[in-house]
Amino acid sequence: MPNYNAVTKYITLPDGRQISIETGKLAKFADGAVVVRLGDAMLLATVVSQPSQRDGVDFLPLSVDYQEKFGGAGKIPGSFQRREGRLSDYEVLVCRLVDRILRPMFPKDYHYEVQVMISLISADKDVQPDALAALAASAALSISDIPFAGPISEVRVARIDGKLQINPLTADIARADIDLIVGATADSVAMVEGEMDEVSEEEMVEAIAYAHEAIKEQVRVQQELAVAVEKSHTKREYPKYDENEDLKTRITQGIYDLAYNVAKLGDASKAGRKKGFGGVKDQFLQQLVAEQPELDMKQFGRYYSSAEKKAIRDMMIKEGTRLDGRKLTEIRPIWSEVNYLPGAHGSSLFTRGETQSLTTVALGTKLDEQIIDSAMQSGYSKFMLHYNFPAFSTGEVKPNRGPGRREVGHGNLAMRSIKKVLPPEEENPYTIRIVSDILESNGSSSMATVCAASLALMDAGIKIRSAVSGIAMGLVQDKETGEYAVLSDILGDEDHLGDMDFKVTGTEKGIVACQMDIKIQGLSNEILTKALHQAREGRLHILREMAKTISAPAEELKPHTPRSHKMLIDKEFIGAVIGPGGKVIQQIQKDTNATVIIEEKDEKGHVSIFASNQEDMEAAISRIRAIAAQPEVGETYKGKVRSIQPYGAFVEIMPGKDGLLHISEVAHERLASLEGVLEVGQEIDVKLLDIDKKTGKYRLSRKVLLPKPEQAASAN
């Protein structure tokens, strides 16, 4: 008999497919563990929280890890060690999707380490697991005794052939013009991320609302599951903050007006604002310590931050101005430059306020494509966008340990934005790598990356469909009165102090990508719609500023950019161009300094040639044409005698193509033999008389190119 009592609940999707959530069978030592299944896709989610708190920790040490098991997809990893290694960028992105919606759902005073682990243990090519990961994590937390204000869930909503669908089949997503992951509680939307094909704000709001209805059902089923699991009925107790209401009131009353006035000054400098608020804090702290020598500094820090935050937020709502003096809808000053780096194939410098991106474009060949090797996907990618965020961009000192999850996430958002305007693959022979290095950061560095990448591509001469810009929107809402202010182009401080970080990218025609995180519950459609329309105005303003620098792709590539040429050859000549062991193609590349790549597609040989100058390009094209060209009847060729037989000679008219020059076609006079007339290795002009339709053999003639005897005599 099995030593478990499994509990299973089911969620029915709008198209009739069922998601099952099972607990009690696997990983029973975890505080919570579930298996979520859709089709053949199965995710195991576990959650464990430490029973004791580490000393000095005043935040939630939450870690979310998502990993795909290759064995669950019937695959062996392609790495040298043939085992799962560090998380791939895709796995990191799924971690971020889950983390961003889970983190605000824990009590603010819960500082015990929490680890959420989600594993794809069985794969289904028709099911995208990223849309199930948050559901699995939330279900595991909901059935545990860990304090958690859920359940929550996330779904993919896609508009395919004009119809909105929830968690559509993988093959159908390629046709979608809206592809969003939406996360929410039963009451409000908390997270949105995805890409679109230049859609309107109203279309996006409609898709989010449709997704929320599906999430409500998933939350309800999780609640039923929690009721069926005894452990979840009582959440664990933990020490709460020691509250001192008198101190809290003293601090609030003592610094509110001072902080309000500093915020109202509207200092455009980050350093200036820091100095202003720091002065208020230091002066008040000295006064308070004099009054209360035994002051609890942890309590002071907590109450002071809360009071300062409230003063700043109230100022924004009441005054309609920002920390740096801007109006709510005002965009920071923008300046940009292209062709800044002469050695790059394309470059730009984009600065908005105190945020700056230096971006490069490098154009490579098919050999530079990125290899994709994951449990769910294998293949190649010819477009990459990488985002770097060095510590000096914020005036800090940190070791450079390579890209973290933040860098991966910001780079992915920019990549999805730019991907939408790239030319079709058949019109773009290059592998494209864009790198954004953030040199200064005070809000929206990912959106600066989008703008800089768009400028750099145009500078490189890549024929993008349209320029793309991005903007980060914020929100400050008074919980008691319901008053709110939507902020365009938020600062780093406004991101920290506000209730929303909503990044929107798009062209003049519409939205192409977005990423939204909400820190409050109850975001209404009214606020969401207002934020989107306000974002559109800001986005268009930024596009106009960008157009002052460059408004269309450069007509010519940079002189040092590799030139490309594509040609088709018959399938039968692919082997001849490559040669035994690749000898022929390697020799062509060595002799011409060009890069030659051959692919077989649609019963044809697709040849891509890359060279740094036109002379090398023409040399490579000529060599390949000589190998792959088809002889034409009536054409004259300079051939080389390969062998001599009693009945004639075999002459090579093209590489690998020999024809018979019959003895009767060598000269006008009758020849008994070819001795003394032709020699092996001799070059002669011949004309192709005919190609045998059955055998494909070539019949050549030399005499038709020679003057007839009577013509020669009359000439003498």
Steps between C-alpha positions, in 0.01 A plus 500: 500500500632850419601714798325813381157657472492706184257787451425619145302795370424596140485826305314504169637740242263685261588256217409196713850382591557420868779599736542272800660599833609205712656501847590240760684261268845657439755689714318466831784649709446838333270748671289487186527298180272461198510354151320706237417324175364611163514243224830318545668803658560458874653750741610414853495803731634489854530769765697498824541779756765495769358475855751755634603845386861597424641778716485847351261411219231765453366386163344190346777263378291346223654292223304362205663243273351344188681221318412276209606136527628377164402144584137608529517598133684184398819694428862497611661840567745618235752631753843341546393344832167385355304617804287797596723793595442865586158631411452607141377850420154357430491328840614824667217687326245250635651544848444874468141456383422302816711705743348833398146397587580287807727742687234764585269226631705429814455706819740795509633389839559137395879470475546124499682351204262355241603281207262422216620236256310417181612218272368399161505124552305407186481700178230532238584671171150649490516657849707803603602443865564868581123554520467229769799580722337768718186289540714212628699723738186664639328166552803369694497811722123487546504147642794579732501669840717784367333844531386591150233744381414292193399306308616661177546365151635587158371409156606565144244692297555512125294639218514251216312557177308779674390290799634516856615166641628387840819288505480419127691219330865575431459472123220759502697764694711575190185648336411719798503878473464528879701270729479591870566334835259652752524443876229589750316427821127446497456874550761675290763471230854512640734413213499518120777417256502425130524614141257620235486600135442874535160471669289775656464574870136386498593164349758445772255585780250256349757219496601564863137497616439173314802342670384619842171313466690175442727572798202544731399140430853374564509686833166347602624146433816565703284613790307173477829309502619686810177417683561132427854510644511521879845660523384818334218568746730668754785721385816493709556764764805725492618801704350824375663841510514662841286808450544832681201711406627806690831493309320441174275803557793715612699422186205541265401835644860616528621438148190494278500872418879512467508207256197639313678832445824336383300290252316811383829677419526285186878461489581349159820342633496160667795606714324822597185319609705248698679783678173679575322199650818391675527838669145474633564151634832583665365814668189328628695195620737719704205669661325171573811335648538796733143442617521117507858373556376138493340542158438172313672568165315222316169649600621848411612387154170326432278785620712768336493326161123460523444865594735631231334279240154625593611864484648458153198307368257756643699783338475336157124451526419841649748717307499309172879525481788258533813461711707658223251780434338353192129487431335160525508444123833671430790304350857571610730681252624270222810516285646232279781435255574231240823374343673577829726192481681487162601135539146368551267408214244730664498697826299751697510698821157566652458718808174584675540701819757313709465170314741420217555202268795445267386239248681314224385287207719224359404323176623146452444194284299186553804358677439757776146382578423413862447130573176428687506176700227459761256234603220668303688651209800433277627706211669831424432868552636771269395792722643572844471800731713517812465753781781585743456693824842579654515628858652836400174589322352570846824617663550171686781249541410137433693205359427420138352151509338495158132554417252436778126440484430873473729533197341198334149632559567856381685373194213267413243781517710713265561201271127428468439866416763524227424156355163625384646754255789302352485423127377150401767230506502469122591870478762493774805277443670605823516364851439808717639556848406816690675588827375774731744621766330718759737784593264698724182375664221688669187327378397312187835373377320218317291757313815697418636175358201467267547855369877461463465164324255648251740788425802271469323269255409794278859622520616152392278514192266219606163565336281486808130551438469788744679667788410373848498693827422401856374671815453394863178610669445531874205537733444661839160427655356605836333193649264705718375759251549308178680799345785409271766635267636319195865589437671497160868406470560415865820554695666228703364659819149512354524132414595424862236727652219430256237233455570398141782451252343471156742490208345544156680494166364567155510671163284781368237239411469317829641297790758227435598392854426568865592405855289602798541442873239619748572544870141567607171318470206635310650653185192607307447492125469878518855540636639235265343667197617845609854371552506343154374812323738720698780260405406537134540877513836465669611232256416717200686795653811285541471380139491860382815575700673194357407605147699821546812280507406242237157444349560208260752218452825608335502432126846340510666258737815613676812451280633230734171310525518160325314509169266215423375330188252217459478263206317179415663195349350170396490243775729266304788750518503542878744215540723633223523844662577349841740239363626182671547577868421866431822550304347699213305749712793542738729578207252753363489675837879492530556640151234771514493594875121459485271295724283254306203320660281246318162370616264261328143634506206438270701267274749778431841599624483838676845659494579798726828682435648759736806708413662820625539648149344468157808350337502203738125466461519484118785250518299265722186538287700423185652187651164365610332583170778316319426189703122519506420651162317284245656476151276645228470368146655739251740659749876500449726384784875493560550137587789285613577164339471236770556181299550388140335193353515348147155645428556847644590701811321571826510872576410661837294810421407574865622357829367144512339520155670311214372473146601284203683674220465234228798464264277617215434830683865586567587641156342546158738247340465131568734384781625142540595568863546788741871438547685824446172691482390511866679433826369427851488826695474714190244784515278536191183686408199276443132553434224299668296350216252291692407342836359149477156509662526143628859481621580868554827460306652803331595499127773749414652640183825680433481519123192724495713768660779461241496668153404262219788409262358705209458802732860462618626473139309810384636691796854418383 
